[in-house]
Amino acid sequence: MRKGNARMAEKQREHPAETLTGQERCLRFLYECVPGRVLLRLLRARWVSHTVGAYMNSPLSSGRARRTARAWKVDPAQFEGDILRSYNAFFTRKRKEPFSPSDGAEDALLSPADSRLTIVPLRKGTAFPVKQAPYTVAQLLGNTKQAKREAQRYENGYAFVFRLSVEDYHRYSYPDDGVERKHWFLRGTLHTVNPIALEKLPVFHRNCREVTLLDCKRFGRIACVEVGAMLVGKIVNRHPRYFFRGEEKGYFEFGGSTVVLLVGPGKVLPERKLLLNSLAGKETYVRLGQAVGRAIPPHTNEKKTKNIQKGTDPND
């Protein structure tokens, strides 16, 4: 049985659309039939969230933590403390080894998390093509007057959408050096960010999220948005005045989660393969600290920048 779980986990990582997990079967029931939607209303109640949270933090969930660790080949010895004492301890596990970017280039925009990445070119009024649910930048930031003004900074830039699954490392880091300017929390009804759910229900309108405005050394203003998930989708952030690339920013407690980086125009050239995959409607698995883009050099002319952004530059 253990070998079967491991093979299933490997297949899901390589071909996630081909394997239907128990979680996905449950989500199809919740989102695709009337009885499921009735049950979903109950699950959205705050007392349910608190009850599930208490269970996930208790020793009663340790068996689930052990089974999940075996299925996804997670070695507890690589992490601090007893990560198997509860499911949430496993979910929020912290690596012993100090972080070092897989790409040490100074001009690299680093992935903040182990995740599945989609890169979205932003134009005025562009909506995020997250399955069948479209969201504008202003809506993502809260749809207030302040959010709408801030959203204008990112027109003709990019949104980097990092979707974390249950098996991923749920701590995330800063993508560059810089200064934190402002942050705010947006309450919402928690819903899963599983792709099945996105086909039926917009995630960012319903989910809690935290917005942090970062003034970065190499990329100018970046809005970093963490999105919580169904039930215990808690977001835990640090808020230092100054931060450094690769430094831990925070972590998610139990629940699949998403991190979005909004970058303004003329600041970043996305990695070509990642952008082409995104334009073809494909997510790409990226690691924490992996380069997902490069800072645009000051001498790069506008035509060359546009060619590289489209993946058509002959010298790239």
ABEGO torsion letter per residue (X at the ends): XAAAAAAAAAAAAABAAABBBAAAAAAAAAAABAAAAAAAAAAABAAAAAAAAAAAABAAAAAAAAAAAAAAGBBAAABBEBAAABAAAAAABBBABBBBBABABAABBBBABBBBBBBBBBBBGBBBBBEABBBBAAAAAGGBAAAAAAAAAABGBBBBBBBBBAABBABBBBABBEBBABBBBBBBBBBBABAAAAAABBAAAABBBBBBBBBBAAAEBBBBBBBBBBEBBBBBBBBBABBBBGBBAEBBBBEBBBBBBBBBBGABBBBAAAAAAAAAGBBBBBBBGBBABBBBBAABBAAAAAAAAAGABAAX
